[in-house]
Amino acid sequence: MSDNKRWDFFKESDTSYGVFYPEHYTVAAFADRAAADAAADAARAAGYPAEDVRAVDGQFMVNELETDHDKSWLDKVKTRIADVVGTETRFIELDLEHARRGAAFLFVYTPEEEDGEKVEALLRSREALYARRYLPLAIERLIEPPRVD
């Protein structure tokens, strides 16, 4: 578990090498908060426990992703290394772009493979802009994002 866990609703670590990485969570973007809330309701109706589902607005996402509060110097070094390596930081940039344009986000705890398959179908039916699932060693793209100009 991360020593500097910022997001109180995550069951596991929210960072890897100092970069946002909510392991075993699926993250989906929606056009607005109403759409994210409706998808959260649908996830709970589909059997996901309430504590495993959370919708947040874009401002919350921006505030959390851009804040370095409680980061040690070592976390900051790890973040710089991750920036060089790349993938996670590109996803964060995508989230920030959409959040600043009014998107909202849904987090669903999906630790098992069948959870990931089930949530992907649900997110497609709810017209998620994009979605990805954070696995222990990789990020699985469930729904590809639209281009942001």
N, C-alpha and C positions, 0 to 999 in steps of 0.2 A: 504494500500500500504506500502511496506517496506521502512523504512527510509534510508536503505543502498542499494538500488536497483543498481545492477551492470550492468545488461544487458539492455541496452537502448531500445531494441526492444520489450520487454515484455509489454503488456498492463496492466497487474496486477502485484501483488507482485511476486518476484522471490525467496523468501525464506519463510520458516516456521520454527520457533524455531532456526533460524540461519543457517539452512540447505537449500541447493538448492531445491526449490519447485515451479516451474513455473505453478501456478494454471491456469487451463483451457487451457493448452497447451498439445499437443501430441508431444512427443520426439521420434525420430526414428534414429537408427544408420544404416549407410551404409558402404560398404567396402571401399569406397574412396570418395573424394570430387566430382568427376565427377558424381558418382551415386547419391549423395545427391543433387547436382545441378539439375540433370535430374528429380528427384522426386519433387523438388521445382517447376520446370517448369510445371510438370504434375499437381501439386496441384493448381497452378494459372490457368492453362487451365481448371481445373475442377470447377473453380468458386471461389476459395479462393482469397480474395483481396491480392495484393502484400504485403501490410504492415502486413499481418497476416502469412506470410510464410518467413522463414529465414533458409538458409543452412550455416553451419559453419564447418571449418576444425577441425581436432583433436587437433592441437596445441592451437587454440582459446579455445576449451573446457577445455584442461588441464590448461591453464593459468587462466581461470575464476574459475574453480572448486577448484584449489589449492590456490588461492589468498584469503587472509583474509583482503585485504585492506578495509578500512572504517568500519570494524567491531568494535563495542563497546565491552566493557567487558561483558555486558549483553548478546550480541549476541554470544559471545564465550562460555558463560555458557550454553546458550540454545543449542548450537551445541554439547556440551559434553553430555547433556541430550538426545538429539536426537541420538547420537552415541550409548548410552546405549539401547534405545528403538529399534533402528535398521533399519527398512525397507528403509527409504530414503537414509541412508548412504550406504547401500549395493548397491543400484542403482547407486550412485555416483561412488563407487569403480568399478562397471561394466563399466560405461562410461569411466572412466579413463583408465582402462585396454585396451579397444578397441581404444580409442583415441591415446594412445601411440603406438599402432600397425598400425596406419594409417587410422583408421575409420574417417568418417565425420558424421555430425548430421544434422537432419532437425527438425525444430520447426514449428508447425502449430497451430494457435489459434483455439481451438475447444470448445467454451463455451457451445454449445447445444449438446444434446445427438445425434441428427441426424448428427452433424458435426463429432462426434467421429466415428460413424458407417461408414460414407462416407470416412473418412481419412484412416480407417483401411483397407478397400478394396483397396484403392489407394496404400497404403504402401505394402500390400501383392503383388500386381501386379508389384511393383518396386523392389521386393526382398530385403526389409529391413532386416537387421540382427536381429533386435528386435525393439519393439515399446511399449510405455506405455503412458497413458493419466493421467494427474494430475487433479483430481477432488477436490472439496472443502474438502472432508473428507477421501479420499482414492486415491490410485494410481491403475489405471486399467491397467492390462497387456494385451496388444493387440496382440503382437507377442512375443513369448518366445525367450529368447536369446540362442545362441549356447554356448556350454561350451568353456571356454578359458583355455587352459592348460599352 
